[in-house]
């Protein structure tokens, strides 16, 4: 199915929810809508689904104008943040409901329901009611029902946000394989860069009601068009340091100089972007050292996030493994100059680093 949005915008009274934007998700692939809360992801999804009508622009499906056509007249499947199931129906009947409405044969329904239930690990709950399940299990039921429908367009609005960390990690892995096995065009909204990277496909970065960039996920991650895109696609946020172009490279605020070549048309005053994962405690040949003092060290999963006060401002380093630091301890962070981003005075990208390991 080919979904196209042509200069759609949405205002409610004086408030602008979506500025005019055009987007044509790649058919049969996953498109992630990535952005912070209130970036406009849900508003855009509601226009795609027919739950809302745009204030301007058109929504097309396979070339046909469906602007204003209500959701009940469109063949779509939706999964929300809050799992929605039929409380009086068993898990089996919940998952089977769209198939029954479609008039599928009983044996086909049974096979399809059990196949999807098995893949989502809810096959042992098929005879139970939703209220007898945990929150994570109920969200799996909602996902299974959407997958069972086999709609050409599937919309998922932060479906894992209300689950605990362990369940989110499990379902992310499963969803990636489930989406790749189907033929639906999938639109998946999230605030988390790691989800976009895991799901792959394509990513549309949104901020404050604007569509900032759309393209293959790896390309958008490695080549963010602007500081706004880089901020949205970095967790923890990208370190940003003011710098000036000088002979021999870029002089950072505080004195350190990075031997970085810039395009001839680049402005003299720039902003250097450094992903937290590009900063290291151990030096390598060619690295530049940035000394500072530890302000905070946080352990998250298998990584340690170290906040360091430097002459360039506070920098956050993402170190692999569990590390212990005393507050106020002296530390030198090291960066390979080839791994920095450079943005001009307007915030647009003028230089991206060499391809490196993908890590948000």
MOZI-V504273 format. One record per helix or strand of 3 or more residues. SS is the DSSP state (~ for helix, > for strand). FROM is the first residue (numbers start at 1). LEN is the number of residues. If there is no record, write none. Layout:
# MOZI-V504273
((SS;FROM;LEN) (SS;FROM;LEN))
This chain:
# MOZI-V504273
((>;3;10) (>;15;9) (>;30;5) (~;41;9) (>;56;6) (~;71;3) (>;76;4) (~;91;11) (~;106;14) (~;123;3) (~;130;3) (~;135;15) (>;153;5) (~;165;17) (>;185;6) (~;193;7) (>;202;6) (>;210;7) (~;217;6) (~;227;6) (>;239;8) (>;249;4) (>;269;6) (~;276;3) (>;287;14) (>;303;8) (>;313;8) (>;330;7) (~;337;3) (>;341;3) (>;348;4))
